[in-house]
Amino acid sequence: MPPSSAFQWFLLVCPAVVILAYFFTVFPHTPDSLYIHPSLATLPKSAPSWSLYPDNYYPGGAYAKFPNGAVRYWLIGPENGKRVVLIHGLSVPAIIWKDVAPQLAARGYRVLLYDLYGRGYSDAPHTTYDVNLYTTQLALLLQYVGWSKADIVGVSMGGGIAAAFVAQFPHLVTDKVVLIASAGLMESSDMSRTTKFLSSPLMQVVASSYPFRLYLQYLADQKASDDPISELVRIQSAYLPGYNAALASSIRDGPLRSLAPQFAALGRHSRKTGGKVLVIWGTADKVVPYRYASRVQTLIPHSELVTIDGGPHDITITHGDEVSRALLEFLGR
């Protein structure tokens, strides 16, 4: 066959092949089901996590099953009390509220605590841990427990979730929002190179490998940390296959940065509805430095600031009584 004839034949056949391949590619097919990694609930009862943070750590605990996995939550305090939601941060589940939640309940508040996806006793869906995942989780949980609205309190990354939640679901918020050492506005320069490296997709491929997980388990099985919070983080990292991926995705894609529009929306919503916003920050915070408090107040001009001298990032643990007093005074107005 002459070269010119072969080329003409190619021009005739090629479009047909491309069109056929296109239809095979886009033809509707059954989507892959979402893979869900297990939570602390699947670890044997001999695991130290059950003594550090059992699933009945707070009374009134139960599981809610959603499309992205089961969510562990607790309802404490009188049923007719004013409703408050507490949202924890990046790595530590709802145990972070151990010195705050009981004080709110004792003063008559109905408190809803829960573990975010990928932490504690909530499942870890194999997905992107972005803002929408977290805000939708809370919206579904409020509907599940039958709450039409509540006051919202968030610490660290939970503060970013709280701001985004108000921006997306303002009708589910009563009139008060509290942001404690809040993430959401962080700059890349405030994240260490180690954090950036460990959260990279390449490192996550290594971290999810079986040999690496065995190494993490070996480290976790060595001498336990004297700090139960740090020990719980070690256990989650070593034994929950979805935990490290959840943290890494939250750092890359989640509510730690770029939420200025949501904070501004919170400010506009509060000003329009007469709602109140309280900001609590420690001056010794090295994770989300104290200077971010002024930026939050710039975006939410009418917000109030409570400064805790010497308070670190995990301020709900180190200064639980001071945080509780500030919350009770603010929520009780």
C-alpha positions in Angstrom: 0.0 0.0 0.0 1.4 3.4 -1.0 2.4 5.6 2.0 -0.2 8.2 1.0 -3.0 5.6 1.0 -1.9 4.3 4.4 -2.1 7.9 5.8 -5.5 8.4 4.3 -6.7 5.2 5.9 -5.3 6.3 9.2 -7.2 9.6 9.0 -10.4 7.7 8.3 -10.0 5.1 11.1 -8.5 7.3 13.8 -11.7 9.5 14.5 -13.8 6.3 14.8 -11.4 4.8 17.2 -11.2 8.0 19.3 -15.0 8.3 19.4 -15.4 4.6 20.4 -12.8 4.9 23.1 -14.6 8.0 24.4 -17.9 6.3 24.8 -16.3 3.3 26.5 -14.7 5.7 29.0 -17.7 7.9 29.8 -20.3 5.2 29.7 -22.0 5.1 33.2 -20.5 2.5 35.5 -20.9 1.6 39.1 -18.9 4.0 41.2 -16.3 2.6 43.6 -17.6 2.3 47.1 -16.0 4.5 49.7 -13.3 2.7 51.8 -13.6 3.4 55.5 -10.7 2.8 57.9 -11.6 1.6 61.5 -11.5 3.6 64.7 -10.2 3.0 68.2 -13.3 0.9 68.7 -11.7 -1.9 66.8 -8.6 -2.2 69.0 -8.5 -5.1 71.4 -9.7 -4.4 75.0 -6.1 -4.9 76.1 -5.0 -1.9 74.1 -3.9 1.0 76.4 -6.3 3.4 74.5 -9.2 1.8 76.4 -7.8 2.9 79.7 -6.7 6.3 78.5 -9.8 7.2 76.5 -12.6 4.6 76.6 -15.6 5.1 74.4 -17.6 5.8 77.6 -15.2 8.5 78.7 -18.2 10.8 78.8 -21.7 9.6 79.7 -24.4 9.6 77.2 -22.3 8.2 74.4 -23.6 6.6 71.1 -22.7 6.1 67.5 -24.4 7.8 64.5 -23.9 6.1 61.1 -23.4 8.4 58.2 -22.4 7.9 54.5 -18.8 8.7 55.4 -18.7 6.3 58.4 -19.8 6.0 62.0 -19.4 9.0 64.3 -19.0 8.7 68.1 -20.7 11.4 70.1 -21.7 12.2 73.7 -24.5 14.2 75.1 -24.0 15.4 78.7 -25.8 17.8 81.0 -29.5 18.3 81.6 -31.7 17.7 78.5 -33.5 21.0 78.8 -30.2 23.0 79.1 -28.9 25.5 76.6 -27.3 23.6 73.8 -23.6 23.9 73.1 -21.4 22.0 70.6 -17.7 21.5 71.3 -15.4 20.8 68.3 -11.9 19.5 68.9 -8.8 20.1 66.8 -6.4 18.4 64.5 -4.9 15.4 66.3 -6.5 15.0 69.7 -10.1 13.7 69.9 -12.8 14.9 72.3 -10.7 14.1 75.3 -9.3 17.6 74.8 -12.5 18.9 76.5 -12.1 16.8 79.6 -11.6 19.8 81.9 -14.2 22.0 80.2 -17.2 19.9 79.2 -18.0 18.7 82.7 -18.0 22.2 84.0 -20.4 23.4 81.4 -22.7 20.4 82.1 -22.6 21.0 85.8 -23.8 24.6 85.2 -26.8 23.4 83.3 -25.7 23.3 79.7 -26.6 20.5 77.3 -23.2 19.7 75.7 -22.6 17.8 72.5 -19.1 16.4 72.0 -17.9 14.2 69.2 -14.8 12.8 67.5 -14.1 14.2 64.1 -13.7 11.8 61.2 -10.4 9.9 61.4 -9.9 10.5 65.2 -10.8 8.6 68.3 -13.9 6.5 67.9 -15.1 7.9 64.6 -14.4 6.1 61.4 -11.8 7.4 58.9 -13.2 7.6 55.4 -10.5 7.3 52.6 -11.3 10.7 51.2 -10.1 14.3 51.2 -10.4 15.9 54.6 -11.5 19.4 53.5 -13.7 21.9 55.1 -16.9 20.5 53.6 -16.3 17.1 55.1 -16.1 18.5 58.6 -19.0 21.0 58.3 -21.2 18.4 56.8 -20.3 15.9 59.6 -21.5 18.4 62.2 -24.7 19.4 60.2 -25.6 15.7 59.9 -24.9 15.1 63.6 -27.1 18.0 64.7 -29.9 16.6 62.6 -29.3 13.1 64.0 -29.6 14.2 67.7 -32.6 16.4 66.9 -31.0 19.8 67.5 -32.3 22.6 65.3 -29.5 25.0 66.4 -26.8 25.4 69.1 -24.0 27.7 70.2 -20.7 26.5 68.7 -17.3 26.3 70.4 -14.1 25.2 68.5 -10.5 24.8 69.6 -7.5 24.9 67.2 -8.7 23.4 63.9 -12.1 23.1 65.5 -12.2 26.9 65.5 -11.7 26.9 61.7 -14.5 24.3 61.4 -16.7 26.5 63.6 -16.2 29.6 61.4 -16.8 27.6 58.2 -19.9 26.0 59.8 -21.5 29.4 60.6 -20.7 30.6 57.0 -22.3 27.5 55.5 -25.1 26.7 57.9 -26.0 30.0 59.7 -29.5 28.8 60.5 -28.1 26.0 62.7 -26.3 28.4 65.0 -28.1 30.1 67.9 -26.3 33.3 68.7 -22.9 32.6 70.2 -19.6 31.3 68.7 -16.3 30.8 70.6 -13.0 30.4 68.9 -10.1 29.0 71.1 -6.6 29.3 69.7 -8.3 29.0 66.4 -6.7 27.7 63.2 -8.1 28.7 59.8 -5.9 31.6 59.0 -2.4 30.1 59.4 0.3 30.9 56.9 2.6 28.3 55.5 5.6 29.9 57.2 4.1 28.9 60.6 4.2 25.3 59.6 7.5 23.5 60.2 9.3 21.8 57.3 8.8 18.5 59.1 5.0 19.0 59.2 5.0 19.9 55.5 7.2 16.9 54.6 5.2 14.4 56.7 1.9 15.6 55.2 3.1 15.4 51.6 1.4 12.8 49.4 4.7 11.0 48.8 5.3 10.6 52.5 1.8 9.4 53.0 2.4 6.6 50.6 5.4 5.5 52.7 3.5 6.0 56.0 0.6 3.9 54.9 2.8 0.9 53.9 2.7 -2.1 56.1 6.4 -2.1 57.1 6.2 1.5 58.2 3.1 0.9 60.3 4.9 -2.0 62.0 7.7 0.4 62.8 5.2 2.9 64.3 3.7 0.1 66.4 7.1 -1.0 67.6 7.7 2.6 68.8 4.3 2.9 70.4 4.9 -0.4 72.3 8.0 1.0 73.9 7.9 2.9 77.2 4.6 4.8 77.4 4.6 8.6 77.6 3.8 10.1 81.0 1.4 12.4 79.2 -1.9 10.6 78.4 -2.7 13.0 75.5 0.6 12.4 73.8 0.3 8.7 74.4 -3.2 8.7 72.8 -1.8 10.5 69.7 1.0 7.8 69.5 -1.5 5.0 69.6 -3.7 6.5 67.0 -0.8 7.1 64.7 0.5 3.5 65.1 -2.6 1.5 65.1 -5.3 3.4 63.1 -4.4 3.1 59.4 -6.6 6.1 58.5 -5.3 8.5 61.2 -2.1 9.7 59.7 -3.8 10.1 56.3 -6.6 12.1 57.9 -4.1 14.5 59.6 -2.0 14.9 56.4 -5.0 15.6 54.3 -6.4 18.1 56.9 -3.1 19.9 56.8 -3.0 20.0 53.0 -6.7 20.5 52.2 -8.5 21.2 55.5 -9.6 24.0 57.7 -6.1 25.2 58.9 -5.6 27.9 56.2 -7.3 30.1 53.7 -10.5 30.6 55.7 -10.5 34.4 55.8 -13.7 34.6 53.7 -15.4 32.3 56.2 -14.2 34.3 59.2 -15.4 37.5 57.5 -18.8 35.8 56.8 -19.0 34.9 60.5 -18.4 38.5 61.4 -21.1 39.7 59.0 -23.6 37.1 60.2 -23.0 38.0 63.9 -23.3 41.7 63.2 -26.5 41.2 61.2 -28.2 38.9 63.8 -26.8 40.5 66.9 -24.8 37.3 67.7 -21.7 37.4 69.8 -18.2 36.0 69.1 -15.6 35.3 71.8 -11.9 34.7 71.0 -9.7 33.0 73.6 -5.9 32.8 73.1 -2.8 32.0 75.1 0.2 34.3 74.7 2.6 31.3 74.6 0.9 29.5 71.8 3.6 28.2 69.5 1.3 26.3 67.1 -1.1 29.1 66.2 0.8 32.1 67.5 -1.0 34.8 69.6 -0.7 37.3 66.8 -3.5 35.6 64.9 -5.9 36.8 67.6 -5.7 40.3 66.2 -6.3 39.0 62.7 -9.4 37.2 63.8 -10.6 40.4 65.4 -9.9 42.3 62.2 -12.2 39.9 60.3 -14.7 39.9 63.1 -14.5 43.5 64.4 -17.1 43.2 67.2 -15.6 40.0 68.7 -14.3 40.0 72.3 -10.8 38.7 73.2 -9.8 36.9 76.4 -6.0 36.6 76.7 -4.5 34.0 78.9 -1.0 34.9 79.9 1.4 32.0 79.3 -1.3 29.8 77.8 0.1 27.3 75.2 -1.8 25.9 72.3 -3.5 23.0 74.3 -5.0 25.6 76.5 -8.2 23.7 77.3 -6.0 21.2 79.1 -3.3 23.4 80.7 -5.7 26.2 81.7 -9.1 24.3 81.7 -10.5 26.3 84.6 -9.7 29.7 83.1 -11.2 28.6 79.7 -14.3 27.3 81.5 -14.8 30.5 83.4 -14.5 32.6 80.2 -17.0 30.3 78.5 -19.5 30.3 81.3 -19.4 34.1 81.6 -19.8 34.5 77.8 -22.5 31.8 77.2 -24.5 32.9 80.3 -25.1 36.5 79.3 
